[in-house]
Amino acid sequence: MSAGLVLAGVSYRYAGALGAALAAVDLRLEPGRVVGVAGANESGKSTLCLVVAGLAPSVIGGRLDGSVRIDGVETAATRPHELAQRCGLLFQNASTQLSNTTATVLEEVAFGPCNLGLPAAEVVERVWWALRAVGIEPLAPRDPARLSGGQGQLVALASVLALRPSYLVLDEPTSELDPAGTRLVAEALARIAGETGAGILLVEHKTEVLAHIADDVVVLERGTVALSGPAAEVLADPRLVELGVEPPAQVRLERAVRAAGLEWSAALAEAIE
Amino acid sequence: MPDFARRIPVGRYRGLHPVTKAILAMVGAIVALGVRGWTGPAVVLAAVVLSGALAGVLRRMALFALATIPLVVSILLVNTFLYPNARDAIVTVGPLSPTWTGATAALQATMRVVAFGMSAAVFALTTPIDDLLTELERRGLGRRGAFVVGSALGAIPRMVERAREVVDAQRARGLDTEGGPWRRFKGLVPLLGPVILGALGEVEERTMALEARAFTAPGRRTLLRRLPDSRRQQLARWLLLLGSICLVVVSLSGVVKLP
């Protein structure tokens, strides 16, 4: 059985749609690696997340061609609750992901493991592990309905982690967050990637976040892969702007410095970082 | 499990098991509505006032009492003025002739309705919804049933928050939501679409989020909380239920004449 999350020639069309939202996408995510996904609006990023997590077409319908395999297992042949333990999915909006039925963050994070019917001791052990991994243990007694946006997103992330998936698919987890919330989530993701060995597919508009934690970056354009490769190379690619993606601040600054005829040094780059 | 997650209720009344409180409310309803004469509603009213005081919710119970006003007013009017075959008129003003018989029946019916309402109020005000759902799920209510009830109640504050956001957005675009009642009502109409459509739009994402959290896994969910339930309470529940049913039967059969 080959390790990794592998998409081979994946095309997907929403039910009733005329065109394909994804066309012939090839992508590979290894355990412990972070692959960033960028692209303009309507480029297929969120669709890619649903396909990778197995929710499209099994939950939302539509037509999928090609193959999506997680550690050698075809997602189309796997039931959603089994898939949830292989590949966790985090959406943009924390408020729609929380169950709204729990009184404390601890119980909210326990919602998934409880659904699996695990012994209570194991549920509690998983919950504390997930809270520690995300760095939000002090939030455990808090009411999930009374958290800030960043905290809510971290709770949602811990809730997904508590199912112990080998891969995480994160659909713009910082899009509704302020800079402080974005920093919280980005730091948590970097920690999770380093400590848990989970492979992370991170869809993100904020290329600074990708520059900070992604090993590789894929840029989508109208449902196809337009650019892919090591993060540093892709994020410095001059075609990025044409593809509707703003390069990270450091890349823009470097270009501005060079355009002004000044010298860009490695020491300067390090100082900015 | 840490103590904050166990949330064992404390207090003489609040500390009762949720099912015991539910049975008490049910017994209150059975006796208030089923026992003839004044005894049933009077006993229930006294009991709910006592338990409300024990639980410290008397003030908040007044809100529930206010909610019964429309029903109480209609009961009073219909019975006092239109009681069938009553001839003991209190006063006759033109075609209207309220009767003593009707007024007495109205008062008794009012007591029944208020006793029933207060009985439900004490239960609602002293039982957290997650306590009740945990116990119902432990007793076989499916995870979908428990989730539907829990999330519907949990969605109310979210809807209120969304409505507030829409009001702010509409105000920013010049909609007038201040002024008299009619003007306020007219101001509400443009809010309904965004609030309802927004909530519906979230349904798909919520469904997918549940799938992503293994909600459709087979078998029973793990229940982390176990609320204390003594043998004494279990026995008391059965005795209360059987006792109330016996009381109603005795009252209706006329074996024992209750005032």
HADDOCK unambig.tbl for C-alpha pairs under 7 A between the chains (distance, minus, plus):
assign (segid A and resid 55 and name CA) (segid B and resid 208 and name CA) 6.97 0.50 0.50
assign (segid A and resid 80 and name CA) (segid B and resid 211 and name CA) 6.14 0.50 0.50
assign (segid A and resid 80 and name CA) (segid B and resid 214 and name CA) 6.78 0.50 0.50
assign (segid A and resid 81 and name CA) (segid B and resid 211 and name CA) 6.58 0.50 0.50
assign (segid A and resid 81 and name CA) (segid B and resid 214 and name CA) 4.07 0.50 0.50
assign (segid A and resid 81 and name CA) (segid B and resid 215 and name CA) 6.85 0.50 0.50
assign (segid A and resid 81 and name CA) (segid B and resid 216 and name CA) 6.03 0.50 0.50
assign (segid A and resid 81 and name CA) (segid B and resid 217 and name CA) 5.20 0.50 0.50
assign (segid A and resid 84 and name CA) (segid B and resid 212 and name CA) 5.14 0.50 0.50
assign (segid A and resid 84 and name CA) (segid B and resid 213 and name CA) 6.18 0.50 0.50
assign (segid A and resid 84 and name CA) (segid B and resid 214 and name CA) 5.85 0.50 0.50
assign (segid A and resid 88 and name CA) (segid B and resid 212 and name CA) 6.42 0.50 0.50
assign (segid A and resid 89 and name CA) (segid B and resid 212 and name CA) 6.13 0.50 0.50
assign (segid A and resid 96 and name CA) (segid B and resid 202 and name CA) 6.73 0.50 0.50
assign (segid A and resid 96 and name CA) (segid B and resid 205 and name CA) 6.61 0.50 0.50
assign (segid A and resid 96 and name CA) (segid B and resid 206 and name CA) 5.40 0.50 0.50
assign (segid A and resid 97 and name CA) (segid B and resid 206 and name CA) 6.07 0.50 0.50
assign (segid A and resid 97 and name CA) (segid B and resid 209 and name CA) 5.26 0.50 0.50
assign (segid A and resid 99 and name CA) (segid B and resid 151 and name CA) 6.98 0.50 0.50
assign (segid A and resid 100 and name CA) (segid B and resid 151 and name CA) 5.40 0.50 0.50
assign (segid A and resid 100 and name CA) (segid B and resid 154 and name CA) 5.28 0.50 0.50
assign (segid A and resid 100 and name CA) (segid B and resid 155 and name CA) 6.93 0.50 0.50
assign (segid A and resid 101 and name CA) (segid B and resid 150 and name CA) 5.16 0.50 0.50
assign (segid A and resid 101 and name CA) (segid B and resid 151 and name CA) 5.37 0.50 0.50
assign (segid A and resid 101 and name CA) (segid B and resid 154 and name CA) 6.18 0.50 0.50
assign (segid A and resid 104 and name CA) (segid B and resid 5 and name CA) 6.87 0.50 0.50
assign (segid A and resid 112 and name CA) (segid B and resid 213 and name CA) 4.71 0.50 0.50
assign (segid A and resid 112 and name CA) (segid B and resid 214 and name CA) 5.86 0.50 0.50
assign (segid A and resid 112 and name CA) (segid B and resid 215 and name CA) 6.99 0.50 0.50
assign (segid A and resid 114 and name CA) (segid B and resid 221 and name CA) 5.25 0.50 0.50
assign (segid A and resid 114 and name CA) (segid B and resid 222 and name CA) 4.53 0.50 0.50
assign (segid A and resid 114 and name CA) (segid B and resid 223 and name CA) 6.91 0.50 0.50
assign (segid A and resid 115 and name CA) (segid B and resid 214 and name CA) 5.97 0.50 0.50
assign (segid A and resid 115 and name CA) (segid B and resid 215 and name CA) 5.54 0.50 0.50
assign (segid A and resid 115 and name CA) (segid B and resid 217 and name CA) 6.32 0.50 0.50
assign (segid A and resid 115 and name CA) (segid B and resid 221 and name CA) 4.83 0.50 0.50
assign (segid A and resid 115 and name CA) (segid B and resid 222 and name CA) 6.66 0.50 0.50
assign (segid A and resid 116 and name CA) (segid B and resid 214 and name CA) 6.65 0.50 0.50
assign (segid A and resid 116 and name CA) (segid B and resid 217 and name CA) 5.91 0.50 0.50
assign (segid A and resid 116 and name CA) (segid B and resid 221 and name CA) 6.45 0.50 0.50
assign (segid A and resid 117 and name CA) (segid B and resid 219 and name CA) 6.84 0.50 0.50
assign (segid A and resid 117 and name CA) (segid B and resid 220 and name CA) 5.87 0.50 0.50
assign (segid A and resid 117 and name CA) (segid B and resid 221 and name CA) 4.60 0.50 0.50
assign (segid A and resid 117 and name CA) (segid B and resid 222 and name CA) 4.70 0.50 0.50
assign (segid A and resid 118 and name CA) (segid B and resid 222 and name CA) 6.26 0.50 0.50
assign (segid A and resid 119 and name CA) (segid B and resid 222 and name CA) 6.79 0.50 0.50
assign (segid A and resid 120 and name CA) (segid B and resid 222 and name CA) 6.41 0.50 0.50
assign (segid A and resid 120 and name CA) (segid B and resid 224 and name CA) 5.99 0.50 0.50
assign (segid A and resid 124 and name CA) (segid B and resid 1 and name CA) 6.83 0.50 0.50
assign (segid A and resid 141 and name CA) (segid B and resid 4 and name CA) 6.15 0.50 0.50
assign (segid A and resid 160 and name CA) (segid B and resid 213 and name CA) 6.70 0.50 0.50
